[in-house]
Amino acid sequence: MRTVKDRVRHAISFELIGLMLIIPLGTWLFDKPMSDIGVVAVVSATIATCWNYVYNLGFDHAMLRCLGGVRKTVPLRVFHAVLFETGLLIVLLPFIAWYLGVSLAHAFQMDISFAIFYMIYAFVFNWAYDVIFPVGAEPVPVDAEAR
């Protein structure tokens, strides 16, 4: 299983890269000021970061209990991303409608658009993260004399 330090690195890097992508994209797609999309994105990212930590910890524990390991197949990664975004969508919908002054129906369309982006992004990011930082990989100690 991943360490607390690794989970924190994962959550923070996921959200920072996501913000760099979604703010300009959301500004262009929804024709809203970058500052408004920025506030929605930062508040959403803050909530998502907390949810990310709790959700992934719980998901890994469930995988260990049910499957005996934490390796994710492609179908399991898809399920993981869809379930994560569904929970987040429910929490963020009222905030988006209120802050942007749009109807719940319009906020739902916006939230679904963000969720689709983040599902694809989460799938790619998490797969890449697992390749770059494999579960259980220990840093190799540097032997000062070998230099």
GIUR-V872524 format. One record per residue. N is the residue number from 0. SS is DSSP state (alpha for helix, beta for strand, coil for the rest). PSI is psi in whole degrees, 0 to 359 (999 if undefined). NEAR is the number of other C-alpha atoms within 12 Angstrom. Layout:
n:N ss:SS psi:PSI near:NEAR
n:N ss:SS psi:PSI near:NEAR
This chain:
n:0 ss:coil psi:159 near:26
n:1 ss:coil psi:150 near:27
n:2 ss:coil psi:166 near:19
n:3 ss:alpha psi:316 near:14
n:4 ss:alpha psi:317 near:12
n:5 ss:alpha psi:319 near:25
n:6 ss:alpha psi:322 near:28
n:7 ss:alpha psi:314 near:20
n:8 ss:alpha psi:316 near:19
n:9 ss:alpha psi:308 near:32
n:10 ss:alpha psi:315 near:31
n:11 ss:alpha psi:314 near:23
n:12 ss:alpha psi:323 near:21
n:13 ss:alpha psi:312 near:33
n:14 ss:alpha psi:319 near:33
n:15 ss:alpha psi:315 near:22
n:16 ss:alpha psi:318 near:20
n:17 ss:alpha psi:317 near:34
n:18 ss:alpha psi:319 near:32
n:19 ss:alpha psi:334 near:20
n:20 ss:alpha psi:317 near:21
n:21 ss:alpha psi:329 near:34
n:22 ss:alpha psi:307 near:31
n:23 ss:alpha psi:323 near:21
n:24 ss:alpha psi:314 near:23
n:25 ss:alpha psi:322 near:29
n:26 ss:alpha psi:314 near:24
n:27 ss:alpha psi:313 near:14
n:28 ss:alpha psi:321 near:18
n:29 ss:alpha psi:2 near:23
n:30 ss:coil psi:48 near:16
n:31 ss:coil psi:155 near:22
n:32 ss:coil psi:143 near:18
n:33 ss:alpha psi:325 near:23
n:34 ss:alpha psi:320 near:17
n:35 ss:alpha psi:314 near:23
n:36 ss:alpha psi:324 near:32
n:37 ss:alpha psi:315 near:26
n:38 ss:alpha psi:313 near:23
n:39 ss:alpha psi:317 near:35
n:40 ss:alpha psi:317 near:38
n:41 ss:alpha psi:316 near:25
n:42 ss:alpha psi:315 near:21
n:43 ss:alpha psi:318 near:36
n:44 ss:alpha psi:322 near:32
n:45 ss:alpha psi:313 near:23
n:46 ss:alpha psi:316 near:26
n:47 ss:alpha psi:325 near:35
n:48 ss:alpha psi:315 near:29
n:49 ss:alpha psi:313 near:23
n:50 ss:alpha psi:319 near:28
n:51 ss:alpha psi:312 near:34
n:52 ss:alpha psi:308 near:28
n:53 ss:alpha psi:314 near:20
n:54 ss:alpha psi:311 near:25
n:55 ss:alpha psi:324 near:32
n:56 ss:alpha psi:312 near:25
n:57 ss:alpha psi:319 near:19
n:58 ss:alpha psi:316 near:29
n:59 ss:alpha psi:318 near:28
n:60 ss:alpha psi:319 near:19
n:61 ss:alpha psi:319 near:17
n:62 ss:alpha psi:317 near:21
n:63 ss:alpha psi:316 near:16
n:64 ss:alpha psi:315 near:12
n:65 ss:alpha psi:325 near:11
n:66 ss:alpha psi:347 near:15
n:67 ss:coil psi:5 near:13
n:68 ss:coil psi:176 near:18
n:69 ss:coil psi:10 near:26
n:70 ss:coil psi:133 near:24
n:71 ss:coil psi:129 near:25
n:72 ss:coil psi:170 near:16
n:73 ss:alpha psi:311 near:14
n:74 ss:alpha psi:323 near:12
n:75 ss:alpha psi:324 near:19
n:76 ss:alpha psi:320 near:28
n:77 ss:alpha psi:312 near:23
n:78 ss:alpha psi:316 near:19
n:79 ss:alpha psi:311 near:31
n:80 ss:alpha psi:317 near:32
n:81 ss:alpha psi:315 near:24
n:82 ss:alpha psi:318 near:23
n:83 ss:alpha psi:309 near:32
n:84 ss:alpha psi:327 near:34
n:85 ss:alpha psi:313 near:25
n:86 ss:alpha psi:318 near:22
n:87 ss:alpha psi:320 near:32
n:88 ss:alpha psi:315 near:30
n:89 ss:alpha psi:320 near:22
n:90 ss:alpha psi:321 near:20
n:91 ss:alpha psi:338 near:32
n:92 ss:alpha psi:308 near:32
n:93 ss:alpha psi:323 near:24
n:94 ss:alpha psi:314 near:26
n:95 ss:alpha psi:315 near:34
n:96 ss:alpha psi:314 near:22
n:97 ss:alpha psi:309 near:18
n:98 ss:alpha psi:319 near:23
n:99 ss:alpha psi:356 near:28
n:100 ss:coil psi:40 near:17
n:101 ss:coil psi:164 near:20
n:102 ss:coil psi:162 near:18
n:103 ss:alpha psi:325 near:21
n:104 ss:alpha psi:316 near:16
n:105 ss:alpha psi:319 near:19
n:106 ss:alpha psi:324 near:27
n:107 ss:alpha psi:317 near:26
n:108 ss:alpha psi:316 near:20
n:109 ss:alpha psi:314 near:34
n:110 ss:alpha psi:319 near:38
n:111 ss:alpha psi:319 near:25
n:112 ss:alpha psi:314 near:22
n:113 ss:alpha psi:318 near:37
n:114 ss:alpha psi:319 near:35
n:115 ss:alpha psi:314 near:24
n:116 ss:alpha psi:311 near:26
n:117 ss:alpha psi:331 near:35
n:118 ss:alpha psi:314 near:28
n:119 ss:alpha psi:314 near:23
n:120 ss:alpha psi:315 near:27
n:121 ss:alpha psi:318 near:35
n:122 ss:alpha psi:309 near:29
n:123 ss:alpha psi:313 near:20
n:124 ss:alpha psi:311 near:26
n:125 ss:alpha psi:323 near:32
n:126 ss:alpha psi:312 near:26
n:127 ss:alpha psi:319 near:15
n:128 ss:alpha psi:317 near:22
n:129 ss:alpha psi:328 near:25
n:130 ss:alpha psi:316 near:15
n:131 ss:alpha psi:320 near:14
n:132 ss:coil psi:78 near:21
n:133 ss:coil psi:148 near:21
n:134 ss:coil psi:131 near:22
n:135 ss:coil psi:357 near:16
n:136 ss:coil psi:126 near:14
n:137 ss:coil psi:142 near:12
n:138 ss:coil psi:141 near:9
n:139 ss:coil psi:125 near:6
n:140 ss:coil psi:142 near:8
n:141 ss:coil psi:126 near:8
n:142 ss:coil psi:110 near:7
n:143 ss:alpha psi:328 near:6
n:144 ss:alpha psi:340 near:6
n:145 ss:alpha psi:350 near:6
n:146 ss:coil psi:999 near:5
